[in-house]
Amino acid sequence: MSDDGARIDRLEMRLTEQDQAIEDLNRTITEQWRIIDRLTRQVAVLTEHVEEAAGRTDPRTPEPPPPHY
C-alpha cells in the first residue's frame, strides 16, 4: 500500500508542476499577444504615413540632387 501512496504523491506533484507550467506558458503567450498586437498597430500607422508621404510627391518631378553634389 505504501507504494500506491508514494505513486499517488508523485503523480500529484507532477500534476501540480504541470499546472504551474501551463499557467507560465499562458502568461507568456498572453504577453506575446499583447506585444504582437501593439507592433501590428504600429506597422499599420507607419504604413499609412509612408503611403501619405509617397502620395504627396509627384512622380513626374525629379528628385533634387543630394547636398553633396
N, C-alpha and C positions, 0 to 999 in steps of 0.2 A: 504494500500500500504506500510505503514511503516513496517508492519510485514513481508512482502515479502522482503523488503530491508534488514531488520535485519537478516532474514533467509539466504539470499544470502551472507551477510557478514560473518555469522557463517560458512557457507559451504566453503567460500573462505579461511577462517582462518584454517579450518580443512584440506583443500587441501594443504595449504602451510605447515602445520605441518607434514602432511603425506609425502609430498615431501622431507622434511628435514629428516624425519625418514628413508625413503628409501635410501637417499644419505648416511646417517650414517651407515646403515646396509651394503650397498655396499662397503664402505670404510673398514669396519670391516672384511667383507668376503674376500676382496682383500688382506688385510694384513695377515689374517689367511692362505690364499692360499700360499702366499709367504713363510710363516713360515713352512707350511707343506711341500712345495717343497724343501726348504733348509734341513729340517730334513730327508726327504726321501733320498736326495742325501748323507747326512752324514751316514745314516744307510747303504746305498749301499757300501760306501767306507769302513766302519767298517766291514761289512760282508766280503768284499773282503780281508781285512787284516787278519781277523780271518781264512778264508779259506786258505790263503797263509801260515799262521803260522802253521795251522794244517797239511798242506801238507809237511812242512819241517821236521816234526818229523816222525820218523819211528815207526809205531805202534807195531813192534815186540820188540823194545828196551824198557826195563822197565825204568820208571822214577827214577831218583836218589832220595834217601830219603830226606826229608826236613832237613834243617840245625839243627833243634833242636833234631835230633836223635843221 
